[in-house]
Amino acid sequence: MKTRIFTFVIISLLLAIGTGSCSKNEINPEDYTTSLLSGEYGKNQLWKLNVTVNGESTEDYDYVRFDSKILKDGDFRFVNVIPGEKRKEFKDIPLTATEEGLTFTIEYEKNKKPVTIKGIVGLGEMTVNITM
């Protein structure tokens, strides 16, 4: 009798643990939207990138990697996009939702001179304006 009760308790605990560890089946719309916008944007990528430097369009760039979890802030990795910078990363950049997409502004100093990167991320396209 004690063996049956002990076995029943163990099986009940295992079922409770197994049921509690199942992943949720509901789709979170924010996760879905984020997965559509996060990715690599470039001239040779699926998602397009348009770059201007000091107001002039350029074709001399590779790509920008964009990642965001809740579309409030984003992480950017610029690879051969900013003149004189092979790779530059920025974390937790605030994003602002507009009708065209998510806008962002990044400001930093390079060689004691200000650099401003303004852009917009939309579905399948990113535009980056670099002022040095």
Residue pairs with C-beta under 8 A, 6 or more apart in sequence:
30 70
30 71
33 71
34 68
34 69
34 70
34 71
36 123
37 66
37 68
37 71
37 102
37 121
37 122
37 123
38 66
38 67
38 68
39 45
39 46
39 47
39 65
39 66
40 47
40 63
40 64
40 65
40 66
41 47
41 48
41 49
41 63
41 64
41 65
41 66
41 121
41 125
41 126
42 48
42 49
42 61
42 62
42 63
42 64
43 49
43 59
43 61
43 62
43 63
44 63
45 63
46 124
47 124
47 125
47 126
48 124
48 125
48 126
49 61
49 63
49 64
49 81
49 125
49 126
49 127
49 128
50 57
50 125
50 126
50 127
50 128
51 57
51 58
51 61
51 81
51 127
51 128
51 129
51 130
52 58
52 128
52 129
52 130
53 83
53 130
53 132
54 130
54 131
54 132
55 129
55 131
60 80
61 80
61 81
62 79
62 80
62 81
63 79
63 80
63 81
64 76
64 77
64 78
64 79
64 81
64 126
64 128
65 76
65 77
65 79
66 74
66 75
66 76
66 121
66 126
67 74
67 75
68 74
68 75
68 95
68 102
71 95
71 97
71 102
72 94
72 95
73 92
73 93
73 94
73 95
74 92
74 93
74 95
74 102
74 104
74 121
75 89
75 90
75 91
75 92
75 93
76 89
76 90
76 93
76 104
76 106
77 87
77 88
77 89
78 85
78 87
78 88
78 89
78 90
78 117
79 86
79 87
80 86
80 87
81 128
81 130
82 88
82 115
82 117
82 130
83 130
83 132
84 110
85 110
90 106
90 108
93 104
93 105
93 106
94 104
95 102
95 103
95 104
95 121
96 102
96 103
96 104
98 120
100 120
100 122
101 120
101 121
101 122
101 123
101 125
102 120
102 121
102 122
103 118
103 119
103 120
104 117
104 118
104 119
104 120
104 121
105 116
105 117
105 118
106 116
106 117
106 118
107 114
107 115
107 116
107 117
108 114
108 115
109 115
110 132
113 132
114 132
115 130
115 131
115 132
116 130
116 131
117 128
117 129
117 130
117 131
118 128
118 129
118 131
119 126
119 127
119 128
119 129
120 126
120 127
